[in-house]
Amino acid sequence: MALQSLDILRRSATPTATPQARTPVEVAKLIDVSTCIGCKACQVACSEWNDIREEVGSCVGVYDNPVDLTAQAWTVMRFAETEENGKLEWLIRKDGCMHCADPGCLKACPSPGAIIQYKNGIVDFHQENCIGCGYCVAGCPFNVPRLSPADNKAYKCSLCSDRVAVGQEPACVKTCPTGAIQFGSKEDMKEVASVRIADLKNRGYQNAGLYDPEGVGGTHVMYVLHHADKPELYSNLPKDPAISATVSLWKGLLKPLATLGIAAAGLFGFFHYITVGPNRPDEDHEETRK
Amino acid sequence: MDHHHHAAAGVSVSRRQFFKISAAGMSATSLAVMGMAPSTAQAEVRQYKLSRATEVRNTCTYCSVGCGLLMYSLGDGAKNAKQEIIHIEGDPDHPVSRGSLCPKGAGLLDFVHSPGRLKYPEVREAGSDQWKRISWHEAVERIAKHMKADRDANFIDKNADGVPVNRWLSTGMLTASASSNETGILTQKFMRSLGIIATDAQARVCHGPTVAALASTFGRGAMTNSWVDIKNADFILVMGGNAAEAHPVGFKWAIEAKKQRGAKLIVVDPRFNRTAAVADQYVPIRAGSDIVFLGGIINWLIANDKIHWDYVKAYTNASLIVKEEYGFDEGLFSGFDAEKSKYDRASWNYELDANGAAKRDPSLEHPRCVWNLMKAHFARYTPELVSSLTGSPKEGFLAVCQHLGETAAPNKVGTILYALGWTQHTVGAQNIRTMAMIQLLLGNIGMPGGGVNALRGHSNIQGLSDLGLLSTSLPGYLTLPNETQHPTLADYLAKNTPKTLLDGQFNYWSNTPKFFVSLMKWFWGDKATADNNWGYDWLPKWDKLYDVLHMVELMHQGKMNGFIVQGFNPLASFPDANKVREAFSKLKYMVVIDPITTETSSFWQNHGESNPADPAKIQTEVFRLPSTCFAEEDGSIVNSSRWLQWHFKGADAPGEAKSDQEIIGELFVALRELYKKDAGKGAEPILNLSWPYRDPKNPTPEELAKEMNGRALADLFDPKDPTKQLAKKGEQLPGFALLRDDGSTMSACWIFSGCWTQAGNQMSRRDNTDVGLGNTPGWAWAWPANRRILYNRASCTPEGKPWDPSRKLIAWNGEKWAGIDVPDFKADAGPDTGMNPFIMNPEGVGRLFAVDKLADGPFPEHYEPMESPIGTNPLHPKVVSSPAVRIFKGDRERLGTHKEFPYVGTTYRLTEHFQFWTKSVRLNAIAQPEQFVEISEQLAKEKGIAQGDWVKVSSKRGFIKAKAVVTKRMKPLAINQQTVHQIGIPLHWGWEGVAKKGFLTNVLPPFVGDCNTQTPEYKSFLVNIEKA
């Protein structure tokens, strides 16, 4: 594994075992929604560090810009106005990849090495191996990955794996003005969260809690929520996220059988690849537009 | 959005695609099965892009938090490598920012590389509709010729009384609050030698009222505490500002107070903003009614005995007795002259005894002692009145009272974070005064975690204020001489050197002659001698205040010909932009010095409804000169807590751009040559100006910084011990204590003395050791004398012990004052001397009664905005708005009424924006791309406006079109038994830049300012709204 810069836990569509001897620390990003001012510094720092720039959009009547995640916008702030207990609240959630312990995207991905889960918890996309099938999009319980119209490859937050690999925190974490985003070992982040939750309970938020959903094996991006009992208040954060049944079925049961059974079809695909080159569904996309 | 749909559902791809991608997926799976995968499954993260980039330290150029930057550029400094900044992130060593940057700071890379950066000098010829590239040589020659011709024609050397006044009124200049101190001080020298007094920096449209209010109360006009110190507060009030959005990284320390101390945070604001999103409580208020709310707090504190009595009795003027002639009746203070709309302030003062000391009654029983006058004045501000005039729910108002009231205890401290929500009113200074009084009553001034914290705007607006870049100021809060008050040096010194008003006070302004003569030695060098009164006659003497509104009015009347605009965008920044455009159109020449394109420089362009100009009819010659930005220069800037921080250049500027210092240097040298060759009018101050720079066309930041600090011009000896040498001739001074009034010292800005001593540049110090309470005295350098919390003597009892042992800043140790901060006091004046903590005030105490320092009253009083939604003032219906307002005739006619324009408009900045620059910054344009206004659901329903609709917002003066953000965060208020809707109008739009083109919001506000400082009333005016 000459090119390995973080220890790999698993790779998409690759049954080959990964080295297991080393046990690096498991990291996590903690987003404390109760101290987030929605300033979008994290959005800007993310785009700056990762050399991506979304198009300049328009105002659609809310503060959300860009209005959604894209291949050029890996994190966006989602603003929700709600009246809880007779009090107006402006709940602002930084949306982006949750870096699930059990990543639906990776499970769904058919392309070897396009999605990598590192042992520290980071789930990273390797666009050079991405075939643009979009399975990761369907496989994600949080609706995070986005295909780029420019190269038809999937993109999302890398948790700044390049920074973490050299011992730095992600760009969004470093820049966060109020310390609403923190980074460290997952264990430490849970500790930080518990202190915040105690403070919120003192201030009358009886249902304050940590969002680290079990349905995806826990996440390496966690939220402190004032209303942990109602995550959907936060621009529809899923209450019980889980990998869709189709993906689980495909990967869990059918795949070993299927891979044997359809090896011939696979071989066709292989020769298609080496003789014609990779598929370019965006060309098809153009065609369908015409 | 098309690709989202494509992406978001693997199911929506065409059948053909599905087949192909399925096949590919299978092929991959099968490849793995066949053991061929590993070569494609190798994985490596993206390579770290900064490994050998060059790292340079800088300071963020946007707001006054002054966050530390790390700038990374390509190349290792080799001559053959051209440096290019490739990344900017926060400096983790910086004690305030600790690595953080807000969305503006985080996007600085796109500012440095903005497509709007100017690369070479250009001119727009009279009547032309385009820019033309010219050489620097041509630009400088043509500008210098314009200036000399105008100056020769209009220079006034003597007034009617024969007083030398040396002023040039027909050309104005704006200076840049994002430029360095070194640029600022050089510009000060340049302008005053020419006689320019029609000049202002952004402070005029920003925190002018802060200086007036805080200086008149405490003695100095600056933020009292520091950013990190906010973490020491038990209670934080954010009112008249929006700290989370405007100063996100400074606000970090408010969040720390919440997290670490359990502090409570309450926001009082016309809209539920992003500060409110993280507050414990939000209280709505009608824009322009703050004095009612704050006056109500004073009344409540007195009525409920939530007063820090020991503090108030010892450290305020509560016990001082006011003249018998003083009075307040039906909305007017004594001494009002209705014809002039001005007060004669003679009665607003203390009653003096035979020795000239103020009389006092420590028992506070005298009916005319300040305490009793104050109590009577605010008794009218009942909770019911507060609720009726502000629209704030009574329980919200009382919650603020109770939380503040708790901090009257010596071991509880509260702070206030405010900004332009208080300054930009006709009663701006008085808004702040009211809060300053509250903090005195609670004993929160001088305390860690307390203070009145004015969160300044631009990165160096504090510095430009300190350097006196305002019409009637000089560096170090010295005043520019006035033609009638100060015709001679003797008059000037006599009137600006106060006598103590109570025995034993430090009265630091008694040193005025030392500061002033040292300043004159900087201006005129060897030409300033005792015989010529240190060159006093060469200074311009002012007759009137030529603030920005006055300047534009004169332009509008055709009385000004030239305008030099350095890093300022007045067309977008000044109120009544339509009037401003008309005014600029009458100029003969305009010179814009800026790193980026601005609406001001292209005011002559036609942009349809948003700028209906006809270039062919505009004869103004406009020069546009490209300047460096922060990343391309060395220098210092002053943050809000008075820290002078030095920054370093990371790369060359694009194209032919030059530093402001070089541009000013070239212009000055060209002008001086013209005056040498062809002596025009008023040549003396130009030819006698000290210009000792190694390259006269390009003075360096180091040369200028050393001049700000000052040096000995002769060997200096201790006056008490003539054998003791304090400094050798030519040495940098250690601080202002060594300044002399005999011409043996020079200093361009006395309060900065200590910034560059014999020990070197103190502003670039980087020791971030926390010596306690978050204080980092080894980081950079703070004026005055590296004191970090002003008035810190007041953190101790009169006996010299800390009020709160857990907040010990300094204490009397039997011999001197010592502790973790530099005492803001005479170090060896013990408690028994009776010296009081407010050393800049001649009475030594904080002023609840502001005596004659302000134009509109010694106590704050509520007056309605010039455009009032209720059209009356229930406190005194005969005096609705402030009687001391200055308004030009034509502008009064441009005021609207609530019948025509029923809604309250209030303008503000969004956190993604900084002034009009971030329009040119792609990363920020992405985050906030298009102009909008915020309205309540109720108003939207009434007007048939839906989320995201286009709306037209109009005032008596003009209109804008924008998208509608319909929100629960704006609510209608019940004011004086009627419903008042407020409309929130974010500010920073225009036609230049990469964001969606928008209207100049400032076509809406009225052309009228704060009574004391003329800071425009942007925060409360009347508008109408309709679906566009």
Chai-1 contact restraints between the chains, C-beta under 6 A:
chainA,res_idxA,chainB,res_idxB,connection_type,confidence,min_distance_angstrom,max_distance_angstrom,comment,restraint_id
A,L3,B,Q42,contact,1.0,0.0,6.0,A-B,restraint_1
A,L3,B,E44,contact,1.0,0.0,6.0,A-B,restraint_2
A,S5,B,E44,contact,1.0,0.0,6.0,A-B,restraint_3
A,S5,B,V45,contact,1.0,0.0,6.0,A-B,restraint_4
A,I8,B,A43,contact,1.0,0.0,6.0,A-B,restraint_5
A,R11,B,A41,contact,1.0,0.0,6.0,A-B,restraint_6
A,A13,B,A28,contact,1.0,0.0,6.0,A-B,restraint_7
A,A13,B,T29,contact,1.0,0.0,6.0,A-B,restraint_8
A,A13,B,A32,contact,1.0,0.0,6.0,A-B,restraint_9
A,T14,B,A32,contact,1.0,0.0,6.0,A-B,restraint_10
A,T14,B,A37,contact,1.0,0.0,6.0,A-B,restraint_11
A,T14,B,A41,contact,1.0,0.0,6.0,A-B,restraint_12
A,P15,B,A32,contact,1.0,0.0,6.0,A-B,restraint_13
A,T16,B,P38,contact,1.0,0.0,6.0,A-B,restraint_14
A,T35,B,I255,contact,1.0,0.0,6.0,A-B,restraint_15
A,T35,B,V278,contact,1.0,0.0,6.0,A-B,restraint_16
A,I37,B,A244,contact,1.0,0.0,6.0,A-B,restraint_17
A,I37,B,R274,contact,1.0,0.0,6.0,A-B,restraint_18
A,I37,B,V278,contact,1.0,0.0,6.0,A-B,restraint_19
A,G38,B,R274,contact,1.0,0.0,6.0,A-B,restraint_20
A,C39,B,C102,contact,1.0,0.0,6.0,A-B,restraint_21
A,C39,B,P103,contact,1.0,0.0,6.0,A-B,restraint_22
A,C39,B,P248,contact,1.0,0.0,6.0,A-B,restraint_23
A,C39,B,T911,contact,1.0,0.0,6.0,A-B,restraint_24
A,K40,B,P103,contact,1.0,0.0,6.0,A-B,restraint_25
A,K40,B,E912,contact,1.0,0.0,6.0,A-B,restraint_26
A,K40,B,A927,contact,1.0,0.0,6.0,A-B,restraint_27
A,A41,B,C102,contact,1.0,0.0,6.0,A-B,restraint_28
A,A41,B,P103,contact,1.0,0.0,6.0,A-B,restraint_29
A,A41,B,A106,contact,1.0,0.0,6.0,A-B,restraint_30
A,Q43,B,A927,contact,1.0,0.0,6.0,A-B,restraint_31
A,V44,B,P103,contact,1.0,0.0,6.0,A-B,restraint_32
A,V44,B,A106,contact,1.0,0.0,6.0,A-B,restraint_33
A,V44,B,G107,contact,1.0,0.0,6.0,A-B,restraint_34
A,V44,B,L923,contact,1.0,0.0,6.0,A-B,restraint_35
A,V44,B,A927,contact,1.0,0.0,6.0,A-B,restraint_36
A,A45,B,A106,contact,1.0,0.0,6.0,A-B,restraint_37
A,S47,B,L923,contact,1.0,0.0,6.0,A-B,restraint_38
A,E48,B,L109,contact,1.0,0.0,6.0,A-B,restraint_39
A,R53,B,R922,contact,1.0,0.0,6.0,A-B,restraint_40
A,E54,B,I926,contact,1.0,0.0,6.0,A-B,restraint_41
A,V56,B,A925,contact,1.0,0.0,6.0,A-B,restraint_42
A,V56,B,I926,contact,1.0,0.0,6.0,A-B,restraint_43
A,V56,B,P929,contact,1.0,0.0,6.0,A-B,restraint_44
A,G57,B,P929,contact,1.0,0.0,6.0,A-B,restraint_45
A,S58,B,P929,contact,1.0,0.0,6.0,A-B,restraint_46
A,S58,B,E930,contact,1.0,0.0,6.0,A-B,restraint_47
A,C59,B,E930,contact,1.0,0.0,6.0,A-B,restraint_48
A,C59,B,F932,contact,1.0,0.0,6.0,A-B,restraint_49
A,C59,B,K963,contact,1.0,0.0,6.0,A-B,restraint_50
A,V60,B,G948,contact,1.0,0.0,6.0,A-B,restraint_51
A,G61,B,Q947,contact,1.0,0.0,6.0,A-B,restraint_52
A,G61,B,G948,contact,1.0,0.0,6.0,A-B,restraint_53
A,G61,B,V965,contact,1.0,0.0,6.0,A-B,restraint_54
A,N65,B,A927,contact,1.0,0.0,6.0,A-B,restraint_55
A,N65,B,Q928,contact,1.0,0.0,6.0,A-B,restraint_56
A,N65,B,P929,contact,1.0,0.0,6.0,A-B,restraint_57
A,D68,B,H4,contact,1.0,0.0,6.0,A-B,restraint_58
A,E81,B,K968,contact,1.0,0.0,6.0,A-B,restraint_59
A,L88,B,F272,contact,1.0,0.0,6.0,A-B,restraint_60
A,L88,B,K968,contact,1.0,0.0,6.0,A-B,restraint_61
A,W90,B,A277,contact,1.0,0.0,6.0,A-B,restraint_62
A,P110,B,G25,contact,1.0,0.0,6.0,A-B,restraint_63
A,P110,B,A28,contact,1.0,0.0,6.0,A-B,restraint_64
A,P110,B,T29,contact,1.0,0.0,6.0,A-B,restraint_65
A,S111,B,A28,contact,1.0,0.0,6.0,A-B,restraint_66
A,P112,B,A28,contact,1.0,0.0,6.0,A-B,restraint_67
A,P112,B,A32,contact,1.0,0.0,6.0,A-B,restraint_68
A,P112,B,A37,contact,1.0,0.0,6.0,A-B,restraint_69
A,P112,B,T40,contact,1.0,0.0,6.0,A-B,restraint_70
A,P112,B,A41,contact,1.0,0.0,6.0,A-B,restraint_71
A,G113,B,T40,contact,1.0,0.0,6.0,A-B,restraint_72
A,G113,B,A41,contact,1.0,0.0,6.0,A-B,restraint_73
A,G113,B,A43,contact,1.0,0.0,6.0,A-B,restraint_74
A,I116,B,A43,contact,1.0,0.0,6.0,A-B,restraint_75
A,H126,B,A43,contact,1.0,0.0,6.0,A-B,restraint_76
A,N129,B,T40,contact,1.0,0.0,6.0,A-B,restraint_77
A,I131,B,A24,contact,1.0,0.0,6.0,A-B,restraint_78
A,C133,B,I21,contact,1.0,0.0,6.0,A-B,restraint_79
A,C133,B,G25,contact,1.0,0.0,6.0,A-B,restraint_80
A,G134,B,G10,contact,1.0,0.0,6.0,A-B,restraint_81
A,Y135,B,G10,contact,1.0,0.0,6.0,A-B,restraint_82
A,V137,B,A7,contact,1.0,0.0,6.0,A-B,restraint_83
A,A138,B,G10,contact,1.0,0.0,6.0,A-B,restraint_84
A,R146,B,A7,contact,1.0,0.0,6.0,A-B,restraint_85
A,L147,B,A7,contact,1.0,0.0,6.0,A-B,restraint_86
A,P149,B,H3,contact,1.0,0.0,6.0,A-B,restraint_87
A,S161,B,V45,contact,1.0,0.0,6.0,A-B,restraint_88
A,D162,B,V45,contact,1.0,0.0,6.0,A-B,restraint_89
A,D162,B,R46,contact,1.0,0.0,6.0,A-B,restraint_90
A,D162,B,Y48,contact,1.0,0.0,6.0,A-B,restraint_91
A,A165,B,V45,contact,1.0,0.0,6.0,A-B,restraint_92
A,V166,B,Y48,contact,1.0,0.0,6.0,A-B,restraint_93
A,K174,B,G99,contact,1.0,0.0,6.0,A-B,restraint_94
A,T175,B,S100,contact,1.0,0.0,6.0,A-B,restraint_95
A,T175,B,L101,contact,1.0,0.0,6.0,A-B,restraint_96
A,T175,B,A106,contact,1.0,0.0,6.0,A-B,restraint_97
A,P177,B,S100,contact,1.0,0.0,6.0,A-B,restraint_98
A,P177,B,C102,contact,1.0,0.0,6.0,A-B,restraint_99
A,P177,B,P248,contact,1.0,0.0,6.0,A-B,restraint_100
A,P177,B,V249,contact,1.0,0.0,6.0,A-B,restraint_101
A,P177,B,K252,contact,1.0,0.0,6.0,A-B,restraint_102
A,T178,B,K252,contact,1.0,0.0,6.0,A-B,restraint_103
A,T178,B,I255,contact,1.0,0.0,6.0,A-B,restraint_104
A,T259,B,T29,contact,1.0,0.0,6.0,A-B,restraint_105
A,T259,B,V33,contact,1.0,0.0,6.0,A-B,restraint_106
A,I262,B,M26,contact,1.0,0.0,6.0,A-B,restraint_107
A,A263,B,S30,contact,1.0,0.0,6.0,A-B,restraint_108
A,A265,B,M26,contact,1.0,0.0,6.0,A-B,restraint_109
A,G266,B,M26,contact,1.0,0.0,6.0,A-B,restraint_110
A,G266,B,S27,contact,1.0,0.0,6.0,A-B,restraint_111
A,G266,B,S30,contact,1.0,0.0,6.0,A-B,restraint_112
A,G269,B,A23,contact,1.0,0.0,6.0,A-B,restraint_113
A,G269,B,A24,contact,1.0,0.0,6.0,A-B,restraint_114
A,G269,B,M26,contact,1.0,0.0,6.0,A-B,restraint_115
A,G269,B,S27,contact,1.0,0.0,6.0,A-B,restraint_116
A,F270,B,S27,contact,1.0,0.0,6.0,A-B,restraint_117
A,N279,B,K20,contact,1.0,0.0,6.0,A-B,restraint_118
A,N279,B,A24,contact,1.0,0.0,6.0,A-B,restraint_119
A,P281,B,Q17,contact,1.0,0.0,6.0,A-B,restraint_120
A,D284,B,Q17,contact,1.0,0.0,6.0,A-B,restraint_121
A,T288,B,S14,contact,1.0,0.0,6.0,A-B,restraint_122
